[in-house]
Amino acid sequence: MVATHPRKRDFPVSQVRRYLEPGPVVLVSSKWQGRTNIMTMGWHMVLEFTPALVGCLISSGNHSFGMIRDSGECVINLPTTALTDEVVGIGNTTGAEIDKFKEFGLTPGKARQVAAPLIRECHANFECRLYDDVLVDRYNFFIFEVVKAHVTASPEHPETLHYTGDGVFMVSGRIIDRKALFRPWML
Amino acid sequence: MVATHPRKRDFPVSQVRRYLEPGPVVLVSSKWQGRTNIMTMGWHMVLEFTPALVGCLISSGNHSFGMIRDSGECVINLPTTALTDEVVGIGNTTGAEIDKFKEFGLTPGKARQVAAPLIRECHANFECRLYDDVLVDRYNFFIFEVVKAHVTASPEHPETLHYTGDGVFMVSGRIIDRKALFRPWML
């Protein structure tokens, strides 16, 4: 169980690529008809800065699929390596059988723009509304707009988990700074 | 300049998530009307195991956009941290002005299924054909099928670059193995 609830500040939604572009595994929380759920998700990408669009693959076999499609909302939460066991456990269970917040000792927090709960133990929370469902039937591909972002100020570069399949995660955290080599308009 | 050309083996296309799901920056090579190009890409995701689908955001402002759309092909190449300077340089220049293979000392290799060249210095090469262009006009979102994959056998987990924007990359390489906690059918 994780007890820490890092304090977060508002973060510009146009800059969420800062946390999502590196490709971390995320936890997606949802709420529908009074019940909440959490899923682990590795297939996602940034699609646009403004509006702040994120593409996500949510398999129709997941309990979260219907909850997110029907509510048109979710929260994308960024776990650090401190939550590795929760990430694995959430990915290996189904919300059809258990209450994942309770089972994994996670704390729901109130979002500002959506009904779905934040996961307070995560490093960042991105409140999302379904923006375009044109490819949901064909590919289970959801396009969300991030409408509100909350980020822990420190550490600036937490260790995140990047899934390779087969139960193995790569860990990111160390930084290479090449800002000096970029042309200003390319940053 | 990078001199090494790691020897590669064929790799099952249904398993390319192993390399792409962690979210590394990749180099995308293309060929059209006798000319080649390379772009740096951070916005991509796995969409399906079989067919092996990958979604990619290629801005219409990139020189590669037309080359890839018109040829319907590209190669997604996986650089390691050994190619950091090339990744930055390729991302900060345009193929409208320079020959990127020559400028950055990279070696084109012959692909099997597509006309676009492999980048031999990269850790892995994924030959891609355009599978669905339904969201190209609206979002610059290309869906490719990986039709052939080549991967360096060792190291098993090379250090890869994960872009955060602002000239800063996170580095992945260290591994956390939780295979024992997964249910077999979830792997």
Contacts between the chains, C-beta under 8 A, distances in Angstrom:
chain1	res1	chain2	res2	distance
A	15	B	165	7.2
A	17	B	42	7.9
A	17	B	43	8.0
A	17	B	164	7.6
A	17	B	165	5.4
A	18	B	164	5.2
A	18	B	165	5.4
A	18	B	166	7.5
A	19	B	164	7.7
A	21	B	23	7.2
A	21	B	42	5.1
A	21	B	43	6.7
A	21	B	162	7.4
A	21	B	163	5.5
A	21	B	164	6.4
A	21	B	165	6.7
A	22	B	23	5.5
A	22	B	162	3.6
A	22	B	163	6.7
A	22	B	164	5.8
A	22	B	170	4.9
A	23	B	21	7.2
A	23	B	22	5.5
A	23	B	23	1.0
A	23	B	24	6.9
A	23	B	162	5.8
A	24	B	23	6.9
A	42	B	17	8.0
A	42	B	21	5.1
A	42	B	46	7.9
A	43	B	17	8.0
A	43	B	21	6.7
A	43	B	45	5.2
A	43	B	46	5.1
A	43	B	47	6.9
A	44	B	45	5.9
A	45	B	43	5.2
A	45	B	44	5.9
A	45	B	45	3.9
A	45	B	55	6.5
A	45	B	57	6.9
A	46	B	42	7.9
A	46	B	43	5.1
A	46	B	57	7.4
A	47	B	43	6.9
A	47	B	57	5.9
A	47	B	139	5.8
A	47	B	141	6.6
A	48	B	139	7.1
A	53	B	139	7.6
A	55	B	45	6.5
A	55	B	55	6.4
A	55	B	141	7.3
A	57	B	45	6.9
A	57	B	46	7.4
A	57	B	47	5.9
A	81	B	176	7.0
A	84	B	176	6.0
A	84	B	178	6.7
A	85	B	178	7.7
A	85	B	181	7.4
A	88	B	178	4.9
A	88	B	181	5.0
A	88	B	182	6.9
A	89	B	181	7.5
A	91	B	186	6.8
A	92	B	181	7.1
A	92	B	182	5.9
A	92	B	183	5.4
A	92	B	186	5.1
A	134	B	134	7.8
A	134	B	135	7.4
A	135	B	134	7.4
A	135	B	135	6.8
A	139	B	47	5.7
A	139	B	48	7.1
A	139	B	53	7.6
A	139	B	143	7.6
A	141	B	47	6.5
A	141	B	55	7.3
A	143	B	139	7.6
A	157	B	164	7.9
A	157	B	170	6.5
A	160	B	170	7.5
A	161	B	176	7.0
A	162	B	21	7.4
A	162	B	22	3.5
A	162	B	23	5.8
A	162	B	162	7.3
A	162	B	172	5.4
A	163	B	21	5.6
A	163	B	22	6.7
A	164	B	17	7.6
A	164	B	18	5.2
A	164	B	19	7.7
A	164	B	21	6.4
A	164	B	22	5.8
A	164	B	157	7.9
A	165	B	15	7.3
A	165	B	17	5.4
A	165	B	18	5.4
A	165	B	21	6.7
A	165	B	187	7.0
A	166	B	18	7.5
A	166	B	179	6.3
A	166	B	187	5.5
A	167	B	177	6.4
A	167	B	178	5.2
A	167	B	179	3.0
A	167	B	180	7.3
A	167	B	181	7.1
A	167	B	182	4.5
A	167	B	187	5.8
A	168	B	175	5.9
A	168	B	176	7.3
A	168	B	177	5.2
A	168	B	178	7.5
A	168	B	179	6.6
A	169	B	175	7.1
A	169	B	176	4.6
A	169	B	177	7.9
A	169	B	178	7.0
A	170	B	22	4.9
A	170	B	157	6.4
A	170	B	160	7.5
A	170	B	172	4.1
A	170	B	173	6.7
A	170	B	174	7.0
A	170	B	175	6.2
A	170	B	176	8.0
A	171	B	172	6.6
A	171	B	173	7.9
A	171	B	174	4.6
A	171	B	175	7.2
A	171	B	176	5.9
A	172	B	162	5.4
A	172	B	170	4.1
A	172	B	171	6.5
A	172	B	172	4.5
A	173	B	170	6.7
A	173	B	171	7.9
A	174	B	170	7.0
A	174	B	171	4.5
A	175	B	168	5.9
A	175	B	169	7.0
A	175	B	170	6.2
A	175	B	171	7.2
A	176	B	81	6.9
A	176	B	84	6.0
A	176	B	161	7.0
A	176	B	168	7.3
A	176	B	169	4.6
A	176	B	170	7.9
A	176	B	171	5.9
A	177	B	167	6.4
A	177	B	168	5.2
A	177	B	169	7.9
A	178	B	84	6.7
A	178	B	85	7.7
A	178	B	88	4.9
A	178	B	167	5.2
A	178	B	168	7.5
A	178	B	169	7.0
A	179	B	166	6.3
A	179	B	167	3.0
A	179	B	168	6.6
A	180	B	167	7.3
A	181	B	85	7.4
A	181	B	88	5.0
A	181	B	89	7.4
A	181	B	92	7.1
A	181	B	167	7.1
A	182	B	88	6.9
A	182	B	92	5.9
A	182	B	167	4.5
A	183	B	92	5.4
A	186	B	91	6.8
A	186	B	92	5.0
A	187	B	165	7.0
A	187	B	166	5.5
A	187	B	167	5.8
